[in-house]
Every structure is written in C-alpha cells, then in structure tokens.
Amino acid sequence: MLVVDEAHRLNEKSGMYQNLGENQMKEIIKASKLSVFFIDEEQRVTWKDVGRKEDIRQWAARCEADVTELRLASQFRCNGSDGYLAWIDHTLQIRETANWSGELGYDFRVFDDPNALWRMIFERNQECNKARMVAGYCWDWASKKNPKAMDVSIPEYDFAMRWNLSTDGNLWILKESSVNEIGCIHTCQGLELDYIGVIVGPDFIVRDGQVVTDATRRSAMDSSVKGYKKALKLNKSEARTKADEIIKNTYRTLMTRGQKGCYIFCADRETNEYFKAALRLMENPAETVTPQQTPVPFRVLDPDEVRPYQNAVPLLDLQAAAGEFSPEQWFEGCDWVELPEPFSAKADYFVVQVVGESMNRRIANGAWCLFRKDPGGSRNGKVVLVHHHDIQDPYFGRFTVKVYHSEKEIREDSWHHKRIILKPDPRESGYREIILEGEEIAELNVMGEYVASLAC
C-alpha cells in the first residue's frame, strides 16, 4: 500500500527537473496493490501542481483499478471551525458558500499596520513558541546575497523583515528566533501553528468588492508561478484562470496554518477594508447596510403628482432591472424624483446610484448620477451606463458604468466595431478593463450617457 499525503502537490513527472517517468499518479497506482491519495485541490499552489481528483480517476480507469472515494466529514484545522473555512473560501472568492453569521469559533483579526500585526504575533509566541509571520511571495529574496538586507519591506509603515528561506527551511516552526523572520508558502505548507500572521501582498487586491489577482506582482524569484508568461502566449484566458486559482489557494493555505487564530494585514488599503467589512458582515449581518439601502436624497413624487420629464425623471434601480427585457421596460414601475437645482427635468433623463471605486476619479462611490438615454453617435471617451450578459459587476450584475472606447475596422466600404473597451477611471490601479469582441459586441446595450453627479 502506498499512502500519498498532500497528493494535490504531485507533479506530472518525477526527478529534480520533472523530466523522469511518465506520470506520477500512474506510477503510484501501478506500483502498489492499494493507493491512498489525500487530496485538497484548494491547496494546489504552484504551476506544477497537477494533483486533481478527476486525473486520479482517469489514471485509475486506464490501469483498470477500482476507485473508492471518501470525504473528510470533520477536521481539526483552525480549531475545528468549519464555519471559518467556509467563510474564508467565500471571502477569498474561491467558491460561494452559505452565509455564516455569529461566532466563527476562531480568532480572526484585520490589522491596519504590519508592525501591530508583528507585535501581536510576537506576544502570542511567548505562550508556547507556536506563532509565526508569513506573507505572499511578492518581495524579492534580497538577503540571499546580502545577509544584512531586508526582504519584505513596506516603507510607508516603516516595516521590514527578512524571509526565513536562508537556513532553517521547515525548521522555522521550531526555532525560537524565527519569529523575527517571515515565512512563505514554500516553508509552511503542511505545517501547523497556534497563531499565524499573514501579510497579503499586491498579487491579491480587491476592487469594487471583486478579487483581482495578478501573478506579475509576485517576486521574479518565486518558482510557484514559473511558466505563467509562456502559458499567456499560448492561451491567455486559461493562463489567467490558473494563476488566479494558484494565488487564491496560496492565501487560503496561509490563512489556515493557525490552529487558534489568524491575523492579517493587506498591503493594499482597499483590500484591508474589504476583509474588515466581510468580518463585520459575518458578525453583524442585520446591522450591515449596503449602498443600495441608503435613503434617496431627492423627493420622490406621488403618482398623481408626476408629469414625466416635466417635473420629474425616473429613478432606475439597477439591481431590480437585471432581467431579460427591453430598455423601455427597465423604466416601468420606477419611482419618479425631482431633480435638485440647478438641474431640470428633460426628455430621456434618468437617475442611477453608482456604487464602487472603479470610477472614483470622476464619480464618487455611492453618488447619485444623472444620465440621459443613449443619444447615439460617437461615444468614444464618454462615461456610459451599459448592459451586457457577460458583465459581472459585483453590485449590479450585468450593468456597469465605464468610459467607452471603440476600435473600428472597414469591411466592404463600411465600418464595423473590431472591439469595444469599457475602461475604469480610478485613482488607484488594479481595476481591469472589460473587452468585448466579435459576437459579444452585438449584445452590448448602451443605456445612457453620464451627465453629472447630483449627490453623494
């Protein structure tokens, strides 16, 4: 019998250069009468990790082996809190889980300063030498060549520590002085502590409530994403999907190393606020008010008062307007509101609340904005409200507000859209463009053109 722990970390081939043999899963199955694979696909954290349940099933079938699948029904990781594990999966946007509320049964905290995080870990370590710091591998290993250099450096907080990569390896969990160093995924996977302090690097940020991962923000010295750039040239979509999975799984693994607690600090401020909000929502779901629940700052007219587009304009609720119907029907049943001075009601005007930070250079998060129905003509450079089946805005689903840009081409004496780019306009980086090409363009519906922000 061969027992394979951490089977999700299997490589395709064996040897120092992963060039020997045919396939590790096949070789294990063929070499024993009984093979036992312990596997957690959400701990696949490097480009070379190929351990998947489906691949094991396929190789077993080829080898004419029977497969028995057992599920781990209970666990002792993270104080045995299934609620915490489900919550962290949901918060990292690895998978949607049930809405957990109340006590997690686990000590999770978000710190605004990495120095405060380290002091808490240092204090916890005094109890039984089982508290350590870890971080995403987003900082170069400068101390490899210069022992006096610092590796993980966050200058705005006057914070700097060294990686623990030089001498201790996995012994960092035992050596008392290693509390003054920072571990990474390569030196902590499979190990358990009482308390873990995690610094989330710029490879994992949150924009408008949506997790955005970027493998290029990893250190060039990190071998876990080696192969990403080559894969991008072959299939950009598949490469980004795989890199996204690796980055999310890395932080899931880091955030589940503590038996009693996990404390985090995010190098990106908006991401730090995202985790705080997620924690508040879990602890006090009834007290959390979403932007769409804020009071309307205009007078809503009674139906008998309304003179459409003379004394009032429609107030469109995007969350309610996400169905499969025409633009004209989107306005049916809307409230009608008076516009504040100096604005006056005009034909084709309507009001929408814009939520999120992706346009905060022009439109503040939560601003109530005036739009006019799409007048047609050139839209390049204009801020527009659009609807498309493939858009997944974290607040409005298939709607979003972005800067419109069109690239055209001439075919048989007439021009056509080659692609349409919906561009964010934020003060901070990290927000992705939405690019529509081919048949996707025909399904784009430009609902309106931004006129002005009326109130926040």
N, C-alpha and C positions, 0 to 999 in steps of 0.2 A: 504494500500500500504506500502510495506517495501522497503526502499532505502538503498542499501549496498554500501557504498563508500569503496575504496581500497579492492574490492572483491577478488583480487589476493592474499590477505593475509588470506583468510579463511583457517581454519584448517579442518581436516576431522571430528573431533568431538569437543564437547564443554567442558567447565569446566576447572578448573585450571590445571588439569592433562590430558586434552584432552581425557577423557575416558567416557564422557556422551553423550547420544543420539545416533543417527545412522549416520547421515551425515549432516553437516551444510547447504549445498546447498539444500538438500532435505527438511530439516526442514523449511528453509526460504520460499521455493516455496509452501509448504503445508500450511504454517501459514498465507498466505495472498492471496487476490484476484489478486494482481498485485505485482510482484517483479522487482525491477530495480537494476541491477548489473553494477557498474562502475568498469571496469577491464582493467588492463595493465599488461599482462603476463611478460613483461620485468622488472617488479618491484617485482617479486617473489624472495625474498632474504633470506629465511630460509628454512631449510629442511622440516618444517611442512607446508609450504605454498602449498595449493592444488588448489587454485582458477584458473581454466582454462576454457576457453570458451567451449571447447568440453565437459567437465564434466557437465557444466551447461545445455548444450543442451541435454545430455543423461538423466539427472535427470528430466528435463522438460518433456521429452518424456515419462518417466516412470510415471510421475504424470499427464500425459495427459494434459499438459499445452502448449499453443501456444507460440512460440518464435519469437520476433521481434528484429532484430539486427540493431543497428545504429552505424555509425562510426563518431568519433570526427574529423571533417574536418579541424578545425583550433584550435589553442591553444595559450595561453598567457605565457606559461612557457618559460624560457630562452629568454625573450624579444620577444616572438612570432617567434623565428627563427626556422623554420622547417629545414633549412639547417644545423644548428648546431646539432639538434637532429639526423638527418640522418648521419652527419659526425661522431658524437661520437659513434653511433651504428656501423658504418663501422670500425672506428679506434679501438674500443674495440673488434672487430671481433665477434659481436653478430649476425649481418646479413650484407650481402653485399648490399650497397646502391649505388645510382648514384654518379658519381664523381663530387663533389661540388668544384667549383673554385671561386676565388674572395673573396668578403667580406662575413663573416658569419653573420654579423649583431649582433655580440655577442662578448664580451671581454673574450677571452680565451688566457691564457699565461702559459708557462712552466718555472719553476724556477730551477736553479742549486743548490740552498741552501735552506733548510727548514726555516732558520732564515729570509732570504729575503722574503720568502712567508708569514711568520707570520707578518713581518713589513708592507707588503702591505695590508694584511687583517686588521691589527690594524689601519692603515691610513684610509682605506675605512670605517671602523666602526665609525670614528669620524663624518662622514657625517650624519648618522641617526640611529646608533646602529643596523645596519642590515647586518653585515658581521661577519662570524664565520669560525673557522677551524674545519675540520673533517678528519677522517682517517679510513682506513680499520682496522678491529679489529684484528690486528696482534701482539699487545703488551698486556701483562697481566695487570690486574687492581690492581697494587701493592698498590696504595693509598687507596684501600678499607679497608685494615687493618692498614696501616701506612700513615696517612694524610700528612706526610712530604715527602713521596716517590714520585718520578716522574714515569709516566707510559710510554708514548710514548717517547722513548729515541733513538736518533741516534748519538752515541758518536763521530763518525768521523767528524760531523759538530758542535759538542758541543751544541746539541739541545735536549731539554727535556721539556715536558709539561704534565699536568695531564688530565686524562679523566674527562668528566663532568657528570659521572654516579652517583656520590655520593648523591647529594641532590636536584638538580634542575630538572632533567628529561627533559621533553619537554619545561620547562620554560627557558632553556638555550638560546632560541631565543630572550627572552625579557630582561634577566638580564644582565646589562652592564658589570659586571666583568667576565662574562663567555667568553668574547673574549680572556681571558688568559687561557682558557681550550680548550680541543679538544673533539668534539662530534663524535659519530659513527652512524652507520646505525640505531641503536635502539633508538636514541634520535633525529633523524632528518627526518625520512621518513614521508612524508605528509606535511612537513613544507617548507616555502619559505623564502629566504633571498634576499638581493640585490646582495651580493657577497659571494662566497663560496671558501675556500681554502682547497684543498684535498691533503692529503698525501697518495700515493699509496704504500701499503706495499708489502712484499715479497711473498704474496699469488698470486700476479699478476705480472708476468715478461714477457719480450719479448726476444726471441732468434731467430736470423736469420729472423726477421720480422714476426715471428709466436708467438701469445699469448700463454703462458704456465701458467696454473693455478695450484695451489697446496693447497688444503684445510688443509693439515697438517701444513702449515705455519700460519694458524690462531691461535690466542690465545686459549689455552685449556679452557679458561673461556667464550668463545664465544658460546652461545647456538644455534646460527643460523646454525651451521654445526653439531650439535649433532645428531648422527645417521649415520654419514658418515662411520665410521670404521666398524660398524655392516653391513652396506649395501655392503661394499667392499668384505666381506666374502661371501655374497650371490650372488652378480653379480658385478664383478669388473668394467666391461665396463659401465653398467648403472649407477653405483655409481659415477664414474668419470665424466660422462656426466652431471649428475645432479649437482655435486659440481661445475663443470666448469660454468654451467648456473648461479648458485647462486652467484659465485664470480664476474662474469662479470656484472650481474644485479645489484649487490651491488655498484660497481663503477659507473655504469650508473646512478643509483639513486643519489649517492653522487654528481656526476658531473652535475646534473640537478637541484640542490637546489638553485642555484643563478639566480635571475631574470635578472641581468645585466651582470654578469661575473663569470667565474670560473678560478681559478688559481691552478696549480697543481705542486707537486714535487714527483718524484718517488724514493723510497729508492734504487732501482736498477738502476745503471747508464745507462746500455744499454736500459732499458725501457724508461728512461727520454729522451734519444736521439731519440728513436722511435717516441715519441709524438712530439718532435721538428720537425723531418723530415716529419711527417704527416701534421703538421701545415704549413710547408714551401711548401709542395706539393699542398696543398689546395690553398694557397695564390698565388703561382707562378708555376703553372703546366708546363709552357713552359720552365722554367729555370732549372727544376729538371732533372738531368741526372742519369739514372740507371747504375749500374756497367756494364751491357751488352753493353752500348753505349760508353764505354771508348775505345780509339784508341788501335788497336792491336800493341803490341810493337815489332813485327817481320816483316820482309819484306815478303809481300805477292807476290808470283810469278805469272807472266802471264801464261796462259795455255800452251803456246808454250815453256815455259822455264822448265816446270815441268817434272822431271824424278822421278816418285813415289818411295819414300823410299830410293832414292839415294841422291838427293839434297834437298828434301822437304818431309814434312809429313802433313797429313790433319789436319785442324783446325775445330773441331766439335762445332757447335752452338747447345747447349742442348735445348734451347728454341724452335728452329726450328725442332729438332729431336724428338718431343714428339708424333709422330703419330703411327699408328698401322702398323708397318712394321719391317722387319728383321734387325738385327745388320749390315749386309752388306749394306743394303740400307741407313742406317743412314749416311754413308760417301759419298753417291752420291751427287754431286753438291757442295761439300765442297771447301773452299779455301785451297790452299797449301802454307805452310810457311817454310822459312829457320829457322833452329834452331840456337840459339846463341852458341858461343864457351863456354865450351869445348864439347858440345853435337853434335852428328852427326846423320843424318837420318838412321833409321834402319827399317827393316820389322816389321810391326804391331805397330809402334809408332804412336801416335796422340796427339794433344794438346787440352786442355779444360781450360776455365777460371772457377775457383771455387769461388763462391760468398757465403758469410756468415761467421759467427763466430764459428760455431759448431766444426770446426777442427783447430781452431787457434793456438793450441799448436804445430801443425806441418805445417799447411797451412794457410797463412795469407789471410784475406778477400780480394777477388779480384785478387788473384795470378793466373798467367797463368802456368798451370802444364802439365808436360809430363807424358803420360800414355802409357802402352803397352797393346795391346789386350790380353784378359784373356788367360794366358798360360795353364790353367788347374792345376791340382794337389792341394795340400793343400793351402788354402787361410787364415787359421787362423792367426790372428794378423796383416794381411796386410791391407793397405788402398786401397779400391776399389771404382770404379765408377759402380753403379748398376742402373738397371731399373726395376720397378715393378708397376703394375696397382694401388696398394693400397698406394703407396708413394705419399705424397702431400708436396713436398719441396716448400717453399714459392717463390723460384726463378726459379726452373727447373721442377716443376710439378712432373712427375713420375721418375725423376732421383735424385740421391743424392750421395755424397761422404762420406763414413764412414769406420770405422775399422770393418773388417769381423770377426765374431766368429760363429762357428758351433758346435752344440751339437748333437752327433750321438748315434744311438742305433742299436743293432744287431737283425735282424729278419731272421730266417731260413738261417743261415750261411752267411748272407750278411748284410752289414751295410747300414743304411739309415739316412738321416738328421731328427732328432727329432724336432729341431728348429734352426733357424738362427737369430742371433742378430747382428744388424748393430749399432755399438757404436760410439757416438761422442767422440771427444778428445779436449775439450775446456779448457781454463784456468779458466773459471768461471763455477759454477754449474748451473743447470736449463735446460740443454738440455736432451731430452728424447731419450732413445734407441728405435729403430724400431725392433719389434719382429715379426717374421714370423713363422707360424706353419702350420702343416697339408698340405692342398692343396695349401696354399699360397706360399709354398716353390717352387713348380713346376713352378710358374710363375716368379720367380726371375731370372733376366738375369744379370750376372756379365760381364760388358762390358770391363773393363780394370783394370789393377793394377798400382797404383801410382809409378812413377819413381823418379820425382824431381820437385821442383818449379823452373821455368825458369825466371819469372819476376813478379813484383807486379805493 
